[in-house]
Amino acid sequence: MLFISCGSGNKAPNAADISRKDTLNINIGTEPPTLDWSLATDVTSFTIIDNIMDGLTAFDEKYEPVPALAQSWQISEDGRTYTFKIREGVFWTDGKPLKAGDFLYSWKRILQPETAGSYAYFLFDIQNARKFNSGEIKDFGKVGARAPDDYTLIVTLERPRAYFLNLVTFMSTFPMRKDVVEKYGTKWTEAANIVTLGPYKLKKWKHHGEVIIEEYENYWGEKPKSAKKVRMIMNENPVSTLALYESGELDFLDSKGIPLLEVPRLVKLPDFKQSEVFRNNYIGFNTKKAPFDNPLVRKAFASSIDRKSLAGLLQGAGVPITSWIPIDMLAHNPRIGLSFDVQKARKFLEMAGYPNGENFPQTTFLYPDTGNNRIVAEAFQSMWKEHLGIEVKLVNQEWAVYLSTLRTDPPPVFRAGWQADFPDPHNFMNLFECGSGNNRTGWCDPEYDRLVEEAAGILDRSQRTGLYNSAQRILMETGVAIVPYLNSVQQNMIKPYVKGLEPDRLNFLHFSKVRFVDFSTSGDP
């Protein structure tokens, strides 16, 4: 592949190069599984979708929801009904105006059982949405969302939800054009067919090669500052990706493109940036498959994880955790969860009928073939062998195949993670409710669901924290459906002439904010 960018080669770009530069070159690692926001579930897809689309609201610098496609809204006194005024003068990339009905079509589509949208549960707070998704209600007209005219969207919730305006910043709630989806079917997201309305539009999607987005000239909001075009390559090899960065062919690298062995060298460079994000990594169990249908087995595996040594192995790319709710988020509790205790782990295994791992059935551990996941998987394999006497077979899959496997037939044990869609603990806790489309464990506990849903409707922070504490203990100490092990620390390499791309706690990359500046001078315009 040939990459052309200002400043390529080992020589740093000069002021003239920077002044002419209009393309941001980055690596997204893998092929995005889909750009259909009714179906997407992964960060790679979301990074692209979030730059070519908008939602009813958006987050400001303080993670507070502010107007986007909804220019204003009113909330009823009982907190259940939201009346959104849709912004006029917003046009899709084919020139047609945005209408309130585009939201209704999108929401109906993701809630339809045949769509099998993993994020359908995001809309379950809307009156009768859960029943429509389950097939109990066939008429979408009975769901609490309607458009009395082209620029009014009225949403009625089952009960008040403090986070609802946060939720409608997320891709699964974005509007969608019925005529385009129905005309092109599964091909509607190809570059020649897709219509969007964000600051960028999809210019090219060479599958397993690169994605190019470019400025949408009729965007309703603030136009991209310097990066009029973004080229995203798909390179899963951190060594070669870093070489591309150091030769000047890439302007930005995230953790996927940074080899672990290079971190001690790179951390000394001004390009190297590090920040904690609301993303937790966890081991998931398929609680429907023996022997992991036995909580004692799950407790044994959980208690044999040495998180501290794992964090050291990853060169600071994670902070050890046992709490599922991330660090610095409401209800994070480091005292909850099963900590590393070899004696307890062996005792749990003995109580389950497998002393010293004897007669334990053959077990596989699935992980995605991206970034440093192989190193993490091998560390787990070694811990389970040393502490439990159990041989675990490692299986890796390409990103899209891995996601498909988790949806259709999760293995006994797998590596997974969750990055905040919005900065509220409900976004993490409802992931493991019985009806969650992203719950790959098969675990279901009605009391857990009750506590999480009760907490979601309470404004008092102390009361919410108490309910989430109880729910977390069920999830990770009693049921042990998952084992959180690290809160991610995002490690990036950012060229000094690139400003405005530093990821935030939500790890969003908003390319329209990027500025190319002459870093050779003392000022930063």
VEXDREN-2710 file (C-alpha; in Angstrom, 1 decimal):
% VEXDREN-2710
k/r/px/py/pz
1/MET/0.0/0.0/0.0
2/LEU/1.1/3.5/-0.7
3/PHE/0.4/6.3/1.8
4/ILE/0.9/9.9/0.8
5/SER/0.9/12.5/3.5
6/CYS/2.8/15.7/4.3
7/GLY/5.8/15.0/6.4
8/SER/6.3/11.4/5.3
9/GLY/9.8/10.1/5.9
10/ASN/11.9/10.5/8.9
11/LYS/12.3/14.3/8.5
12/ALA/9.8/16.3/10.5
13/PRO/7.4/18.4/8.4
14/ASN/8.1/22.1/8.1
15/ALA/5.6/24.9/8.5
16/ALA/4.8/24.9/4.7
17/ASP/4.0/21.2/4.8
18/ILE/1.7/21.7/7.8
19/SER/-0.1/24.6/6.2
20/ARG/-0.9/22.5/3.2
21/LYS/-1.9/19.4/5.1
22/ASP/-5.6/18.5/5.0
23/THR/-5.5/14.7/5.6
24/LEU/-5.3/12.9/8.9
25/ASN/-3.8/9.4/8.6
26/ILE/-4.5/6.9/11.3
27/ASN/-4.8/3.1/11.8
28/ILE/-8.0/1.5/12.9
29/GLY/-6.4/-1.9/13.1
30/THR/-9.2/-4.1/11.8
31/GLU/-12.0/-4.2/9.2
32/PRO/-15.1/-2.6/10.8
33/PRO/-17.6/-5.4/11.1
34/THR/-20.4/-3.1/9.9
35/LEU/-21.3/0.6/9.5
36/ASP/-25.0/-0.2/10.1
37/TRP/-25.7/1.6/13.4
38/SER/-28.6/-0.7/14.1
39/LEU/-26.1/-3.6/14.1
40/ALA/-22.7/-2.2/15.1
41/THR/-21.4/-3.1/18.6
42/ASP/-17.7/-2.4/18.4
43/VAL/-15.4/0.5/18.9
44/THR/-13.9/0.3/15.4
45/SER/-17.3/0.7/13.7
46/PHE/-18.4/3.3/16.2
47/THR/-15.3/5.5/15.5
48/ILE/-16.3/5.8/11.9
49/ILE/-20.1/6.0/12.5
50/ASP/-19.7/8.7/15.2
51/ASN/-17.9/10.9/12.7
52/ILE/-20.3/10.6/9.8
53/MET/-23.5/10.8/11.9
54/ASP/-25.1/12.8/14.7
55/GLY/-27.7/12.0/17.4
56/LEU/-30.4/14.0/19.1
57/THR/-27.9/15.2/21.6
58/ALA/-24.1/15.3/21.9
59/PHE/-21.6/15.6/24.8
60/ASP/-19.8/18.8/25.7
61/GLU/-16.4/18.9/27.3
62/LYS/-17.9/18.1/30.7
63/TYR/-19.9/15.1/29.4
64/GLU/-23.1/17.0/29.7
65/PRO/-25.7/16.4/26.9
66/VAL/-26.2/19.5/24.7
67/PRO/-28.4/20.0/21.6
68/ALA/-27.4/18.4/18.3
69/LEU/-30.1/17.2/15.9
70/ALA/-32.6/18.2/18.5
71/GLN/-32.2/21.9/18.9
72/SER/-34.3/21.9/22.1
73/TRP/-36.5/19.7/24.2
74/GLN/-39.0/19.8/27.0
75/ILE/-39.5/17.3/29.8
76/SER/-42.8/16.7/31.5
77/GLU/-43.2/17.2/35.2
78/ASP/-43.3/13.5/35.9
79/GLY/-40.0/13.1/34.0
80/ARG/-41.5/10.5/31.6
81/THR/-42.2/12.5/28.4
82/TYR/-39.6/14.2/26.2
83/THR/-40.7/16.5/23.4
84/PHE/-37.8/17.1/21.0
85/LYS/-37.8/19.9/18.5
86/ILE/-35.8/18.6/15.5
87/ARG/-33.4/21.0/14.0
88/GLU/-34.5/22.4/10.7
89/GLY/-32.0/23.0/7.9
90/VAL/-30.2/19.6/8.4
91/PHE/-29.7/17.7/5.2
92/TRP/-28.6/14.1/4.4
93/THR/-25.7/13.8/2.0
94/ASP/-28.1/13.2/-0.9
95/GLY/-29.8/16.6/-0.2
96/LYS/-33.0/15.4/1.5
97/PRO/-34.0/17.0/4.8
98/LEU/-33.8/15.3/8.1
99/LYS/-37.3/14.5/9.5
100/ALA/-38.6/13.3/12.8
101/GLY/-39.8/10.1/11.0
102/ASP/-36.2/9.2/10.3
103/PHE/-35.8/8.6/14.0
104/LEU/-39.0/6.5/14.2
105/TYR/-37.8/4.3/11.4
106/SER/-34.4/3.7/12.9
107/TRP/-35.8/2.9/16.3
108/LYS/-38.5/0.6/14.9
109/ARG/-35.8/-1.2/12.8
110/ILE/-33.5/-1.9/15.7
111/LEU/-36.4/-3.0/17.9
112/GLN/-37.8/-5.4/15.4
113/PRO/-37.0/-9.0/16.5
114/GLU/-35.8/-9.9/13.0
115/THR/-33.1/-7.2/13.0
116/ALA/-31.4/-8.9/16.0
117/GLY/-29.9/-5.6/17.0
118/SER/-27.6/-6.2/20.0
119/TYR/-28.3/-2.6/21.2
120/ALA/-32.1/-2.8/21.0
121/TYR/-32.2/-2.9/24.8
122/PHE/-30.9/0.7/24.8
123/LEU/-34.4/1.7/23.9
124/PHE/-36.2/-0.5/26.5
125/ASP/-36.8/2.6/28.7
126/ILE/-39.3/3.7/26.1
127/GLN/-42.9/2.7/26.8
128/ASN/-43.6/-0.8/25.3
129/ALA/-40.3/-0.9/23.5
130/ARG/-39.3/-4.1/25.3
131/LYS/-42.6/-5.7/24.4
132/PHE/-42.3/-4.8/20.8
133/ASN/-38.8/-6.2/20.7
134/SER/-40.0/-9.5/22.2
135/GLY/-42.9/-9.8/19.8
136/GLU/-45.5/-9.4/22.5
137/ILE/-46.7/-6.3/20.8
138/LYS/-46.8/-6.2/17.0
139/ASP/-47.9/-2.7/16.4
140/PHE/-45.1/-0.1/16.7
141/GLY/-47.7/2.6/17.1
142/LYS/-48.1/1.3/20.7
143/VAL/-44.5/2.1/21.4
144/GLY/-43.9/5.4/23.2
145/ALA/-42.4/7.3/20.3
146/ARG/-44.3/9.4/17.7
147/ALA/-43.8/12.3/15.3
148/PRO/-46.9/14.5/15.1
149/ASP/-45.1/16.6/12.4
150/ASP/-41.7/16.5/10.5
151/TYR/-39.9/18.5/13.2
152/THR/-41.4/17.1/16.5
153/LEU/-40.4/13.9/18.2
154/ILE/-42.3/12.9/21.3
155/VAL/-40.9/10.1/23.5
156/THR/-42.7/8.6/26.5
157/LEU/-40.7/6.4/28.9
158/GLU/-41.9/3.6/31.1
159/ARG/-40.5/5.5/34.1
160/PRO/-38.2/8.5/34.7
161/ARG/-34.6/8.0/33.6
162/ALA/-31.9/10.5/34.7
163/TYR/-29.6/9.4/31.9
164/PHE/-32.0/9.4/28.9
165/LEU/-30.5/12.6/27.3
166/ASN/-27.1/10.9/27.6
167/LEU/-28.4/7.7/25.9
168/VAL/-29.6/9.6/22.8
169/THR/-26.0/10.6/22.0
170/PHE/-25.3/7.0/21.1
171/MET/-25.2/5.5/17.6
172/SER/-28.0/3.0/18.1
173/THR/-30.4/5.9/18.5
174/PHE/-29.3/7.8/15.4
175/PRO/-31.8/8.5/12.6
176/MET/-31.8/6.4/9.5
177/ARG/-33.3/6.7/6.0
178/LYS/-36.0/4.0/5.2
179/ASP/-35.8/4.5/1.5
180/VAL/-32.1/3.9/1.3
181/VAL/-32.0/0.9/3.6
182/GLU/-34.9/-0.8/1.7
183/LYS/-33.5/0.0/-1.7
184/TYR/-30.0/-1.4/-1.1
185/GLY/-30.6/-4.0/1.6
186/THR/-27.4/-5.4/3.1
187/LYS/-25.4/-3.2/0.8
188/TRP/-26.8/0.1/2.0
189/THR/-23.7/1.0/4.0
190/GLU/-21.3/0.8/1.0
191/ALA/-19.7/4.1/0.1
192/ALA/-21.7/4.4/-3.1
193/ASN/-25.1/3.9/-1.3
194/ILE/-24.9/5.3/2.3
195/VAL/-26.4/8.6/3.2
196/THR/-25.3/10.3/6.4
197/LEU/-25.5/13.8/8.0
198/GLY/-22.4/14.2/10.2
199/PRO/-19.4/16.4/9.7
200/TYR/-17.9/13.8/7.4
201/LYS/-19.2/11.6/4.7
202/LEU/-18.0/8.1/3.6
203/LYS/-15.8/8.5/0.5
204/LYS/-14.3/5.1/0.2
205/TRP/-14.5/1.7/1.9
206/LYS/-11.9/-0.7/0.5
207/HIS/-12.7/-3.7/2.6
208/HIS/-9.8/-5.0/4.6
209/GLY/-7.7/-2.1/3.2
210/GLU/-8.8/1.4/4.2
211/VAL/-11.7/3.7/4.9
212/ILE/-11.6/7.3/3.8
213/ILE/-14.1/9.9/5.0
214/GLU/-14.1/13.5/3.8
215/GLU/-15.7/16.7/4.9
216/TYR/-19.5/17.0/4.2
217/GLU/-19.8/20.4/2.7
218/ASN/-23.4/20.9/3.7
219/TYR/-23.0/19.9/7.4
220/TRP/-25.4/21.8/9.6
221/GLY/-22.8/22.3/12.4
222/GLU/-19.3/23.4/12.9
223/LYS/-17.1/22.3/10.0
224/PRO/-13.8/20.3/10.4
225/LYS/-11.0/22.6/11.4
226/SER/-8.0/21.2/9.5
227/ALA/-8.6/17.5/8.8
228/LYS/-10.8/17.8/5.7
229/LYS/-10.2/14.1/5.0
230/VAL/-9.3/11.2/7.2
231/ARG/-7.6/8.1/5.9
232/MET/-8.0/5.0/8.1
233/ILE/-5.9/2.0/7.3
234/MET/-6.4/-1.5/8.6
235/ASN/-3.1/-2.9/9.9
236/GLU/-3.3/-5.5/12.7
237/ASN/0.5/-5.7/13.2
238/PRO/1.7/-3.3/15.9
239/VAL/5.3/-3.5/14.7
240/SER/4.7/-2.5/11.2
241/THR/2.1/0.1/12.3
242/LEU/4.6/1.7/14.5
243/ALA/7.1/1.8/11.7
244/LEU/4.5/3.6/9.5
245/TYR/4.0/6.1/12.3
246/GLU/7.7/6.7/12.8
247/SER/8.3/7.1/9.0
248/GLY/5.7/9.9/9.0
249/GLU/3.0/7.9/7.1
250/LEU/0.6/7.9/10.1
251/ASP/-0.2/10.9/12.3
252/PHE/-1.8/9.0/15.2
253/LEU/-1.6/5.6/16.9
254/ASP/-3.7/4.1/19.6
255/SER/-2.8/1.1/21.8
256/LYS/-3.5/-1.3/19.0
257/GLY/-0.5/0.0/17.1
258/ILE/2.0/0.1/20.0
259/PRO/4.1/-3.0/20.6
260/LEU/4.5/-3.7/24.3
261/LEU/8.3/-4.1/24.1
262/GLU/8.5/-0.6/22.6
263/VAL/6.6/1.2/25.4
264/PRO/9.7/1.8/27.6
265/ARG/11.3/3.6/24.7
266/LEU/8.2/5.4/23.4
267/VAL/7.2/6.6/26.9
268/LYS/10.2/9.0/26.9
269/LEU/9.0/10.7/23.7
270/PRO/6.8/13.8/23.6
271/ASP/4.5/12.0/21.1
272/PHE/3.5/9.4/23.8
273/LYS/0.3/10.2/25.6
274/GLN/-1.5/8.2/28.2
275/SER/-4.9/8.6/29.8
276/GLU/-7.4/6.5/31.7
277/VAL/-10.7/5.8/30.0
278/PHE/-14.1/4.4/31.0
279/ARG/-13.3/1.0/29.6
280/ASN/-13.1/-2.2/31.5
281/ASN/-11.7/-5.5/30.4
282/TYR/-13.2/-8.7/31.6
283/ILE/-13.2/-12.5/31.4
284/GLY/-16.6/-13.8/30.5
285/PHE/-18.0/-17.3/31.2
286/ASN/-20.6/-19.1/29.2
287/THR/-22.7/-20.1/32.2
288/LYS/-24.7/-22.5/30.1
289/LYS/-21.8/-24.7/29.2
290/ALA/-20.4/-27.3/31.7
291/PRO/-18.4/-27.1/33.8
292/PHE/-18.8/-23.3/33.9
293/ASP/-22.5/-23.7/34.7
294/ASN/-21.1/-24.3/38.2
295/PRO/-20.5/-21.0/40.1
296/LEU/-17.7/-22.7/42.1
297/VAL/-15.7/-23.3/38.9
298/ARG/-16.2/-19.7/37.9
299/LYS/-15.0/-18.6/41.4
300/ALA/-11.9/-20.8/41.1
301/PHE/-11.0/-19.2/37.7
302/ALA/-11.7/-15.7/39.0
303/SER/-9.6/-16.1/42.2
304/SER/-6.6/-17.4/40.3
305/ILE/-6.1/-14.1/38.3
306/ASP/-3.1/-12.1/39.3
307/ARG/-4.1/-8.6/38.0
308/LYS/-1.1/-6.8/39.3
309/SER/1.4/-9.0/37.4
310/LEU/-0.9/-8.6/34.3
311/ALA/-0.8/-4.8/34.6
312/GLY/3.0/-5.0/34.7
313/LEU/3.1/-7.2/31.7
314/LEU/1.1/-4.7/29.8
315/GLN/3.5/-1.9/30.5
316/GLY/1.0/0.4/32.3
317/ALA/-1.8/-0.1/29.7
318/GLY/-4.3/-1.0/32.5
319/VAL/-5.1/-0.5/36.2
320/PRO/-6.0/-3.6/38.2
321/ILE/-9.7/-3.7/39.2
322/THR/-12.3/-6.1/40.7
323/SER/-15.2/-3.7/40.4
324/TRP/-17.2/-3.8/37.2
325/ILE/-18.1/-0.1/37.3
326/PRO/-15.0/1.9/36.1
327/ILE/-12.6/4.0/38.2
328/ASP/-13.9/7.5/38.8
329/MET/-17.5/6.6/37.8
330/LEU/-20.3/6.7/40.3
331/ALA/-20.5/3.5/42.4
332/HIS/-17.0/2.3/41.5
333/ASN/-16.1/0.1/44.5
334/PRO/-12.6/-1.5/44.7
335/ARG/-13.8/-3.6/47.7
336/ILE/-16.2/-5.6/45.5
337/GLY/-15.3/-8.7/43.5
338/LEU/-13.1/-11.7/43.9
339/SER/-9.4/-10.8/44.4
340/PHE/-6.3/-12.9/43.7
341/ASP/-6.2/-15.8/46.3
342/VAL/-4.6/-19.1/45.2
343/GLN/-5.7/-21.0/48.3
344/LYS/-9.3/-20.0/47.8
345/ALA/-9.2/-20.7/44.1
346/ARG/-8.0/-24.3/44.8
347/LYS/-10.6/-24.7/47.5
348/PHE/-13.4/-23.6/45.1
349/LEU/-12.1/-26.0/42.5
350/GLU/-12.0/-28.9/45.0
351/MET/-15.5/-28.1/46.2
352/ALA/-16.6/-28.2/42.5
353/GLY/-15.3/-31.8/42.3
354/TYR/-12.0/-31.1/40.5
355/PRO/-9.2/-31.3/43.1
356/ASN/-5.9/-30.0/41.7
357/GLY/-7.7/-29.8/38.3
358/GLU/-8.1/-33.6/38.1
359/ASN/-10.6/-34.7/35.4
360/PHE/-11.4/-31.1/34.4
361/PRO/-12.8/-31.2/30.9
362/GLN/-10.9/-29.7/28.0
363/THR/-11.6/-25.9/27.9
364/THR/-11.0/-23.2/25.4
365/PHE/-10.4/-19.5/25.9
366/LEU/-11.4/-17.2/23.0
367/TYR/-9.8/-13.9/22.3
368/PRO/-9.7/-11.5/19.3
369/ASP/-6.6/-11.5/17.2
370/THR/-5.9/-7.8/17.7
371/GLY/-3.4/-5.7/19.6
372/ASN/-1.9/-7.3/22.7
373/ASN/-4.6/-9.8/23.3
374/ARG/-2.4/-12.8/22.6
375/ILE/-0.1/-11.8/25.4
376/VAL/-3.0/-11.4/27.8
377/ALA/-4.4/-14.8/26.8
378/GLU/-1.1/-16.5/27.3
379/ALA/-0.9/-14.9/30.8
380/PHE/-4.3/-16.3/31.7
381/GLN/-3.3/-19.7/30.4
382/SER/-0.2/-19.7/32.5
383/MET/-2.0/-18.6/35.6
384/TRP/-4.7/-21.3/35.3
385/LYS/-2.1/-23.9/34.7
386/GLU/0.1/-22.8/37.7
387/HIS/-2.6/-22.1/40.2
388/LEU/-5.4/-24.6/39.3
389/GLY/-3.5/-27.3/37.4
390/ILE/-5.8/-26.8/34.4
391/GLU/-4.7/-26.8/30.8
392/VAL/-6.7/-24.2/28.8
393/LYS/-6.5/-24.2/25.0
394/LEU/-6.2/-20.7/23.4
395/VAL/-8.3/-19.9/20.3
396/ASN/-8.0/-16.5/18.5
397/GLN/-10.2/-15.2/15.7
398/GLU/-10.3/-12.2/13.4
399/TRP/-12.2/-9.3/14.9
400/ALA/-15.5/-9.7/13.0
401/VAL/-15.5/-13.5/13.3
402/TYR/-14.8/-13.2/17.1
403/LEU/-17.8/-10.9/17.5
404/SER/-20.0/-13.3/15.5
405/THR/-18.9/-16.2/17.7
406/LEU/-19.8/-14.4/20.9
407/ARG/-23.2/-13.6/19.4
408/THR/-24.0/-17.1/18.2
409/ASP/-22.1/-19.6/20.3
410/PRO/-19.9/-18.2/23.1
411/PRO/-17.1/-20.6/24.2
412/PRO/-16.8/-21.6/27.8
413/VAL/-14.4/-18.7/28.6
414/PHE/-13.6/-15.6/26.6
415/ARG/-11.9/-12.3/26.8
416/ALA/-14.1/-9.2/26.3
417/GLY/-14.3/-5.5/27.2
418/TRP/-16.8/-2.7/27.5
419/GLN/-16.2/0.9/26.7
420/ALA/-18.7/3.5/28.1
421/ASP/-21.3/4.6/25.6
422/PHE/-22.3/7.3/28.0
423/PRO/-20.7/8.2/31.4
424/ASP/-23.2/6.5/33.7
425/PRO/-22.9/3.3/35.7
426/HIS/-26.2/2.0/34.1
427/ASN/-24.4/1.7/30.8
428/PHE/-22.2/-1.0/32.5
429/MET/-24.7/-2.6/34.8
430/ASN/-27.5/-3.2/32.4
431/LEU/-25.1/-5.0/30.1
432/PHE/-25.7/-8.2/32.1
433/GLU/-29.4/-8.0/32.6
434/CYS/-31.4/-10.9/31.3
435/GLY/-32.7/-9.1/28.3
436/SER/-29.4/-7.4/27.2
437/GLY/-28.5/-8.1/23.6
438/ASN/-24.8/-7.7/24.6
439/ASN/-24.8/-10.2/27.4
440/ARG/-22.8/-13.1/26.0
441/THR/-22.6/-15.1/29.3
442/GLY/-26.1/-16.6/29.3
443/TRP/-26.3/-15.6/32.9
444/CYS/-29.6/-14.2/34.2
445/ASP/-30.5/-13.2/37.7
446/PRO/-33.9/-11.5/38.3
447/GLU/-32.7/-9.9/41.6
448/TYR/-29.8/-8.4/39.8
449/ASP/-32.1/-6.9/37.1
450/ARG/-34.4/-5.5/39.8
451/LEU/-31.6/-3.7/41.6
452/VAL/-30.1/-2.3/38.4
453/GLU/-33.5/-1.0/37.2
454/GLU/-34.4/0.4/40.6
455/ALA/-31.0/2.3/40.7
456/ALA/-31.6/3.7/37.2
457/GLY/-34.7/5.6/38.3
458/ILE/-33.1/7.2/41.4
459/LEU/-31.5/10.6/41.3
460/ASP/-29.9/10.4/44.8
461/ARG/-26.3/9.4/44.3
462/SER/-25.9/7.7/47.6
463/GLN/-29.0/5.5/47.1
464/ARG/-27.9/4.6/43.6
465/THR/-24.5/3.6/44.9
466/GLY/-26.0/1.3/47.5
467/LEU/-28.2/-0.5/44.9
468/TYR/-25.3/-0.8/42.5
469/ASN/-23.0/-2.2/45.3
470/SER/-25.6/-4.9/45.9
471/ALA/-26.0/-5.7/42.3
472/GLN/-22.2/-5.9/41.7
473/ARG/-21.8/-8.4/44.5
474/ILE/-24.4/-10.6/42.8
475/LEU/-22.7/-10.2/39.4
476/MET/-19.1/-10.9/40.6
477/GLU/-19.2/-12.6/44.0
478/THR/-22.3/-14.8/43.9
479/GLY/-23.1/-15.4/40.2
480/VAL/-19.5/-14.7/39.0
481/ALA/-20.7/-14.3/35.4
482/ILE/-17.6/-12.1/34.7
483/VAL/-14.2/-11.3/36.1
484/PRO/-13.1/-7.7/35.6
485/TYR/-9.4/-7.5/35.5
486/LEU/-8.1/-4.1/34.1
487/ASN/-9.5/-0.6/33.7
488/SER/-7.9/0.4/30.4
489/VAL/-5.2/3.2/30.2
490/GLN/-5.2/4.4/26.6
491/GLN/-1.7/4.8/25.2
492/ASN/-1.4/6.9/22.1
493/MET/1.3/8.3/19.8
494/ILE/0.3/11.7/18.5
495/LYS/2.4/13.8/16.1
496/PRO/3.3/17.1/17.7
497/TYR/1.6/19.0/14.8
498/VAL/-1.7/17.3/15.6
499/LYS/-3.9/19.1/18.2
500/GLY/-7.4/18.2/19.3
501/LEU/-7.2/14.5/19.0
502/GLU/-6.3/13.5/22.5
503/PRO/-9.0/10.9/23.5
504/ASP/-11.2/11.7/26.5
505/ARG/-12.5/9.4/29.2
506/LEU/-15.1/8.1/26.8
507/ASN/-12.3/7.5/24.2
508/PHE/-14.1/9.4/21.5
509/LEU/-12.1/10.5/18.5
510/HIS/-13.8/13.5/16.9
511/PHE/-11.8/14.2/13.8
512/SER/-13.5/17.5/13.1
513/LYS/-11.7/19.0/16.1
514/VAL/-8.3/18.3/14.8
515/ARG/-6.0/21.2/14.0
516/PHE/-2.6/20.9/12.2
517/VAL/-0.3/23.5/13.8
518/ASP/3.3/24.6/13.3
519/PHE/4.8/23.1/16.4
520/SER/8.3/24.5/15.6
521/THR/7.2/27.9/16.9
522/SER/6.5/28.7/20.6
523/GLY/2.9/29.7/20.0
524/ASP/0.0/27.4/19.5
525/PRO/-2.6/29.2/17.3
END
